[in-house]
Amino acid sequence: MGIAVTHEQRDLARPVRAWLTRAAPPEELRRRLDAPEPPAGPPTGTPPPRRASSGSTYRRSTVVGVGTTRFEKPGTRDRQHWDMAREAGTAALVASARFVAEHGPEERAVEIAGQAMTTDTGESFASGSCVDAVGRPMSREAARRAYEASGLGIEDVDVIELHDCFSVNEPLTYEALGLCAEGASGKLVESGATTYGGRRVVNPSGGLISKGHPLGATGPAQAAELVRQLRGEAADRQVPGARVGLAHNIGLGGAAVVTLLRRRA
C-alpha cells in the first residue's frame, strides 16, 4: 500500500502522527508520514487497461427516474466484512419548495429536513482509540447538527442508510447516531431493533457490503434508496409507514455527512 503525503497534508497529519506513535503502527507507515516531497511534474507511467476476468459476466440494474445504475458480478454477494468497490452512477434532482408547488407533483416530494457535514477534529485522535480514529466523533457531531437543523431526533427516524464500509462500522455508527449508548450496539443488533419488525430498518438496500461501494456514487445512492422508501416504492424492501429517513456517509481523513429526509405529503 502506498501513501503519498503532500506538504500541506503533512502539517494536518501532526495529531494523526501522535496517535499513530502511541498506537505503535507499522514502521513503514510512520516512515511514509515523514517522507520528503515528491518531485514536481506529471505522473509517469501508464496504468494497465481495466478488463474483466475471463468468463466474467455482469448484470446491469437501472432505476428510471431516481437515477442509479450499477454493474455487479453475479455470485459476489457472499458473506464478507468489507465492501468491494464497483462501477456505478447516481443522479439526484434537487428543487426548491416553490418549484415543487408550481410544477408538482407535491405528493411525491421528499424534503431535505436537515443536513450537516463535519470533519475530523483533535477528538478523533486524542484518545488513541481506533474507534475514534475511524470516524465515530465526527459522525456523532454531524448527527447532532442535523437533528438540530431539522427539529427531528433519532426517535423520529424510520429508516436509515449508513456507511458500512466494514462490518464494524455499522454498530459503531449506531452509537454515533444515538440509536444506543456507547458499547451497547451488540445488544441492539441482537434485539432485532434495526431490522424488519424492529423499531427501524437499517440499510434496507443491503448497504455497501451487499451492493458494493461505488465511491462518489455511494452517498446519492443512499438518498435514492431513502426516497424510494419514503414514497412507498421500495417493493419487497419497503419499510412499512416510513416517513423520515436518515442518510449517513463518511470518508476517512476525514468528513462525515448526515442528512434527514422527510416525506412532505
C-alpha positions, 0 to 999 in steps of 0.5 A: 500500500502506498501513501503519498503525503503532500506538504500541506497534508503533512502539517494536518497529519501532526495529531494523526502522527501522535496517535499513530506513535502511541498506537505503535503502527507499522514502521513503514507507515510512520516512515511514509508520514515523514517522507520528503516531497515528491518531485514536481511534474506529471505522473509517469507511467501508464496504468494497465487497461481495466478488463474483466476476468475471463468468463466474467459476466455482469448484470446491469440494474437501472432505476428510471427516474431516481437515477442509479445504475450499477454493474455487479458480478453475479455470485459476489454477494457472499458473506464478507466484512468489507465492501468491494468497490464497483462501477456505478452512477447516481443522479439526484434532482434537487428543487426548491419548495416553490418549484415543487408547488408550481410544477408538482407533483407535491405528493411525491416530494421528499424534503431535505429536513436537515443536513450537516457535514463535519470533519475530523477534529483533535477528538478523533485522535486524542484518545488513541482509540481506533474507534475514534480514529475511524470516524465515530466523533465526527459522525456523532457531531454531524448527527447532532447538527442535523437533528438540530437543523431539522427539529427531528431526533433519532426517535423520529427516524424510520429508516436509515442508510449508513456507511458500512464500509466494514462490518464494524462500522455499522454498530459503531455508527449506531452509537454515533447516531444515538440509536444506543449508548456507547458499547451497547450496539451488540445488544441492539443488533441482537434485539432485532431493533434495526431490522424488519419488525424492529423499531427501524430498518437499517440499510434496507438496500443491503448497504455497501457490503451487499451492493458494493461501494461505488465511491462518489456514487455511494452517498446519492445512492443512499438518498435514492434508496431513502426516497424510494422508501419514503414514497412507498416504492421500495417493493419487497424492501419497503419499510412499512409507514416510513416517513423520515429517513436518515442518510449517513456517509463518511470518508476517512481523513476525514468528513462525515455527512448526515442528512434527514429526509422527510416525506412532505405529503 
